[in-house]
């Protein structure tokens, strides 16, 4: 159970202000401040020298030992190195209430460029901007586990105010889930949302949520007949039931049925978080512009999803060729929505992805919530954008944000 004496840990990318904010926060709370990078340099010498002479792996081992040491203490404010919590064992050893300071790539580059006394070994090379984007993508899953504190436009004192308010008032709003399309992915929404709330708030916290689950057999039949009008009426009715159950925000837990997102949003009085917007935010955070989109035939071919990414978020979206689109669609409906996970189908998907990457795609969107059950980030060679996770994490951000 989280307690008032738990350490407060600040993570996030270099240049987001962890050290400066940490000192302010420690002073305000009457705690001792420690900076893991400074402790390491005091004991082992300059970090660039450790990287050059012993390698990054040796540096991460030093971080792990320090995590064991600091995790055994209490009443600290700890500013970590940007990659310290990537290793789950190190993160577990350090413990504490973790807050992730965040800023856009352009602002990170500006802040780091203004530093004159700090050498950043991970940014050495001819293209620092690309390296920042690559590192942010590699650490995205790690950073997303924790409460996000956007630092853009805020002084260190104001950032400290935001953290103190969250410490004192971990308010939570109720998430509404319109699920069942299919229930295989709805389970993932529920799991991810609750895991994220527990990670961010600690202890035995879980999400306040309401779910209404439709019969996917009915929805699938309407899709196949092209009876989108009746499907829209069904979705509006279900959304109103979610709202009536006490939800304060709505998530449609499927990419394809965002086809009628505008109609659904106009029929309810609570806000709706669009899955394409959450996905686009992650793509921009990674600094990418050209992405491949895999999903149902409806999602890949119609304008409601791809068009939104292009017109509202200015992304260059690539989709597979006709035959490959048909294969992806068939696997989704004949296998994934029924819980069938096939190595052969995974290999076909990866072949399609490789072709799109060879054609210029810089990342790939899992634009059907079931695709994440088949293809995982470690299976692909480029940044991977799992829409279920991104949508669920956006819901947690909203639920825990200041009203």
TALIN-V779229 format. One record per pair of residues at least 6 apart in sequence whose C-alpha atoms are under 6 Angstrom apart, sorted by the first residue. I is the first residue (numbers start at 1). J is the second residue. D is the distance in whole Angstrom. If there is no record, write none. Layout:
I:J:D
I:J:D
This chain:
1:203:4
2:202:6
2:203:5
5:74:6
5:75:5
6:74:6
6:75:6
6:96:5
7:74:5
7:75:5
7:76:5
7:77:6
7:96:5
8:77:5
8:96:6
8:97:5
9:77:6
9:78:5
9:97:6
9:98:5
10:18:6
10:79:5
10:98:6
10:99:5
10:100:6
11:80:5
11:100:5
12:82:5
12:100:5
12:101:5
13:82:5
14:82:6
15:108:5
15:111:6
15:112:5
16:101:6
16:102:6
18:79:5
19:79:6
21:156:5
25:160:5
26:32:6
26:33:6
26:77:6
31:75:6
31:76:6
32:76:5
33:76:6
33:77:5
34:78:5
35:78:6
35:79:5
36:80:5
37:81:6
48:121:6
64:90:5
67:93:6
67:94:5
68:93:5
71:93:6
71:94:4
71:95:6
85:91:5
86:142:6
99:146:6
99:147:5
100:146:6
100:147:6
100:148:5
100:149:6
101:149:5
102:149:6
102:150:5
102:151:6
103:151:6
103:152:6
133:286:5
133:287:5
137:286:5
145:196:6
146:200:5
147:200:5
172:399:5
172:400:5
173:399:5
174:208:5
174:209:5
174:247:5
174:248:5
175:209:5
175:247:5
175:249:5
176:209:6
176:210:5
176:211:6
176:242:6
176:247:5
176:249:6
176:250:5
177:211:5
177:250:6
177:251:5
178:211:6
178:212:5
178:252:5
178:253:6
179:186:5
179:213:5
179:253:5
180:186:6
180:213:4
180:214:5
180:216:6
181:216:5
182:337:6
185:369:6
185:370:6
189:392:6
193:392:6
194:206:5
194:207:5
197:206:6
197:207:6
198:205:5
198:206:6
212:242:6
232:260:6
236:264:5
248:270:6
249:270:5
249:271:5
249:272:6
250:272:5
251:273:6
254:369:6
255:368:6
256:299:5
259:304:5
275:391:5
278:390:6
278:391:6
289:315:5
289:316:6
290:316:5
290:317:6
290:361:5
290:362:5
291:317:5
291:361:5
291:362:6
291:363:5
291:364:5
292:317:6
292:318:5
292:319:6
292:361:6
292:364:5
292:365:6
293:319:5
293:364:6
293:365:5
294:366:6
294:367:5
295:367:4
295:368:5
296:329:5
297:329:5
309:315:6
336:370:6
363:382:5
363:383:5
363:384:6
364:384:5
365:385:5
366:385:6
366:386:5
366:387:6
369:388:5
377:384:6
